[in-house]
Amino acid sequence: MVYHPAQKVVSSLKISDFQTKDVINIVDGKKLGQVSDLELDLRQGRIDSIVVPTFTRFFGMFGGGTDIIIPWRNIVKIGADVVLVRLDEAKAAAYKTEEEEIPVRT
């Protein structure tokens, strides 16, 4: 990761660095999760969207949860620790976030 303190921006990033960042929706302030994958446009040579898994899986293994596909144009800022995105309330409400995960009883 290359960080420019004077500009407060990241100019290059490895996928492994990207996957450790929390994704936050600036519309409602909720943490959506962490980036699990990227969708690439091979013809244009660019990233089309980021993929954030939903929390409908048991310990990330079981279940058929869907992923949140966030178009690159919806990324507001990539910081040192977080990725800020803008998802409208209707789309964001369709996803269960980490804070809303149902606890598992033992």
C-alpha positions in Angstrom: 0.0 0.0 0.0 1.3 3.4 -0.9 0.0 6.2 1.3 0.6 9.9 0.7 0.2 11.7 4.0 0.1 15.2 2.5 -2.8 14.3 0.2 -4.4 11.8 2.7 -5.0 9.3 -0.1 -3.9 5.8 -1.0 -2.5 5.7 -4.6 -1.9 1.9 -4.9 -3.2 -1.1 -3.0 -2.7 -4.8 -3.0 -5.8 -7.0 -3.0 -4.7 -8.5 0.3 -4.6 -5.0 1.8 -8.0 -4.2 0.4 -9.5 -7.3 1.9 -8.6 -6.2 5.5 -10.5 -3.0 5.3 -14.0 -2.5 6.8 -16.6 -1.4 4.4 -18.9 1.4 5.8 -22.1 2.7 4.2 -22.0 6.5 4.7 -25.8 6.8 4.2 -26.6 5.0 7.5 -23.1 4.6 9.1 -23.4 0.7 9.2 -20.5 -1.6 8.8 -21.3 -3.9 5.9 -18.3 -6.2 6.4 -15.0 -6.7 4.6 -14.1 -7.0 0.9 -14.0 -10.6 -0.1 -13.6 -10.3 -3.8 -13.4 -7.9 -6.8 -15.2 -8.0 -10.1 -13.0 -7.0 -13.0 -13.7 -5.6 -16.4 -11.0 -7.3 -18.4 -11.7 -5.4 -21.6 -11.4 -2.0 -19.9 -8.7 -3.1 -17.5 -10.4 -1.8 -14.4 -12.3 -2.9 -11.3 -16.1 -2.9 -11.8 -17.2 -3.6 -8.2 -16.2 -4.9 -4.8 -17.9 -7.9 -3.2 -18.8 -8.0 0.5 -20.3 -11.2 1.9 -23.5 -10.9 4.0 -23.7 -12.4 7.5 -26.3 -15.1 6.9 -23.7 -17.9 7.1 -22.8 -19.8 10.2 -19.1 -19.1 10.9 -18.8 -18.1 7.3 -19.1 -21.7 6.1 -22.8 -22.9 6.0 -25.7 -21.2 4.4 -26.5 -19.7 1.1 -26.1 -16.0 1.8 -25.9 -13.5 -0.9 -23.1 -11.1 -1.5 -23.4 -7.3 -1.6 -22.1 -6.2 -5.0 -20.9 -2.5 -4.7 -20.2 -0.8 -8.0 -16.9 1.0 -8.1 -18.7 4.3 -8.7 -20.3 4.0 -5.2 -16.9 4.0 -3.5 -16.6 7.4 -1.9 -13.1 7.1 -0.3 -10.5 4.4 0.4 -8.7 5.2 3.6 -6.0 3.5 5.6 -8.5 1.3 7.6 -11.9 1.6 5.9 -13.6 1.8 2.5 -16.5 4.3 2.6 -19.3 3.6 0.2 -22.7 5.2 -0.6 -25.6 2.7 -0.9 -29.1 4.1 -1.0 -31.3 3.2 1.9 -33.5 0.9 -0.1 -30.5 -1.2 -1.3 -28.7 -1.2 2.1 -31.9 -2.3 3.9 -32.0 -5.5 2.0 -28.7 -6.7 3.6 -28.1 -8.0 7.1 -25.1 -6.3 8.5 -22.6 -7.6 11.1 -24.3 -5.6 13.9 -27.6 -7.3 13.1 -26.3 -10.8 13.0 -28.5 -13.2 15.0 -26.5 -14.6 17.9 -26.0 -18.4 18.0 -27.0 -20.1 21.3 -24.8 -22.7 22.7 
